[in-house]
Amino acid sequence: MKDTYLLQVLTDKNEFIHIKELSKDEYIKFNQASIFMNKFNIKLFFFRMVDYAYMELKHFEKDYDAQIKINPLAVDNDVIFEFFKLFHNYLSSVNLFLNQYSANVKRDYNQDLFDEFEELRHSLYDVID
């Protein structure tokens, strides 16, 4: 019995649309590419956290900028607390991203590349000094 491999798309209406029949080699390549893209998507999850925290901080800045134009004395403890909370979330997400990415590099690449990555990562912290 010969296996049949079909490339199909699932629509919003839970119906499959046939794209084409795949050979065994095409199926293997497609499957490998799908596994790679899934791993890549998981790695991007941590970057999306950084991006989300950054956008929250920028949104706060924009809202506060508009508020302070109306009332220049609009600085109170709640505003300061909200700023530090959002800033802390952003820095924490950056740290989480860097730690996770470091673990990915260590797991997926050779030691020389990991050492180079770690050296570059640590040099970024030293820029502030």
C-alpha positions, 0 to 999 in steps of 0.5 A: 500500500502506498502512502499518500501525502496531501498538502491542504489548508484549513479554512475559517469554515473548518473545511480543507482546501486541497493544494497538491499531492506531495511526494515522499521527499517533498513531505519529508522536507515540508515536515522538517521545515514545519518543525523548524518554523515551530521552534523558531516561533517558540523562540520568537515568543520571548521577543514578542514579550519584549516588544509588548512590554516596550509598546506598553511603555511607549503607550504610557509615555504618549498618554502621559505626554498628552496629559501633562500638556493639559496639566503640567503638574500631573505628576503624582505617586500613581504616575511614578509607580505606573512608570516604574512598573512598566519600565521594570516589566520591560527590563525583565522581559529583555533579561528573560529574552536574553537568558532564553536566547542564550540557552537556545544558542548553547543548546543549538550551536557549538561552544565557540559560537556560544562563547562569542554570543556570551561575550557580545551579550556581556559587552552590552551590559558594559556599555552603560558604565 
